[in-house]
Amino acid sequence: MRGAHQRGSEKTFASSGPLTVLKLSKADQDMRFDVPVVGLSTIQVMAEAGATCLCISAGKTLMFDRDEMVSLADQNKIAIVAV
């Protein structure tokens, strides 16, 4: 991850402003073998990094633990947008 620094088992992030995370599928991506996935750990890492928005491919992204993920995003003021 760009801007991430590993220190022992702990990651630190260098950010100069709001971050948006894109989790999008490619136009020619073979969805049988390679599907974009998001879940609780996605939101946890985003919160640690100071990210404020998660942008996913509508209808082409697997969301694990969706209700808990949305709740955690809300708690951390992270918007989730499907395009």
C-alpha positions in Angstrom: 0.0 0.0 0.0 1.4 3.3 -1.0 2.2 5.5 2.0 2.1 2.5 4.4 5.1 1.8 6.6 5.7 -1.4 8.4 7.2 -1.2 11.9 7.4 -4.6 13.5 3.9 -6.0 13.4 2.4 -2.5 13.3 1.6 -0.4 10.2 1.8 3.3 10.2 0.3 5.4 7.4 1.5 8.7 5.9 -1.3 10.8 4.6 -1.4 14.3 3.4 -5.3 14.6 3.2 -8.5 12.6 2.7 -8.1 9.2 1.1 -10.5 7.4 -1.2 -10.1 3.6 -1.7 -11.1 2.2 -5.0 -12.1 -1.5 -5.2 -13.2 -1.8 -8.8 -13.2 -4.6 -11.4 -11.6 -4.3 -14.7 -13.8 -4.2 -17.8 -12.4 -7.5 -19.0 -12.0 -9.1 -15.6 -12.9 -12.8 -15.4 -15.4 -12.8 -12.6 -15.3 -16.6 -12.2 -11.8 -16.4 -10.7 -11.1 -12.8 -9.7 -13.8 -10.9 -7.8 -13.2 -7.7 -5.8 -13.9 -8.4 -2.1 -14.4 -6.0 0.8 -15.3 -6.6 4.4 -14.6 -5.6 8.0 -10.8 -5.6 7.6 -11.1 -3.3 4.6 -12.9 -0.7 6.8 -10.6 -1.2 9.8 -7.5 -0.5 7.6 -9.2 2.4 6.0 -10.1 3.9 9.4 -6.5 3.5 10.6 -5.2 5.2 7.4 -7.7 8.1 7.7 -9.6 7.1 4.5 -13.0 8.7 4.1 -14.6 6.9 1.1 -14.7 3.4 -0.3 -15.7 3.2 -3.9 -16.8 -0.3 -5.2 -18.1 -1.8 -8.5 -21.9 -2.0 -8.2 -23.0 -5.6 -8.6 -19.5 -6.9 -9.0 -18.0 -6.7 -5.5 -18.5 -9.3 -2.8 -19.2 -7.7 0.6 -18.6 -9.9 3.6 -20.4 -9.2 6.9 -22.2 -6.4 5.0 -24.3 -5.1 8.0 -21.3 -5.0 10.4 -19.2 -3.5 7.6 -21.6 -0.6 7.0 -22.0 -0.1 10.7 -18.2 0.2 11.2 -18.0 2.5 8.2 -20.7 4.7 9.7 -18.9 4.8 13.1 -15.7 5.9 11.3 -17.4 8.4 9.0 -16.5 6.4 5.9 -18.8 6.7 2.9 -19.4 3.6 0.7 -20.2 4.4 -2.9 -21.1 1.9 -5.6 -20.5 2.9 -9.2 
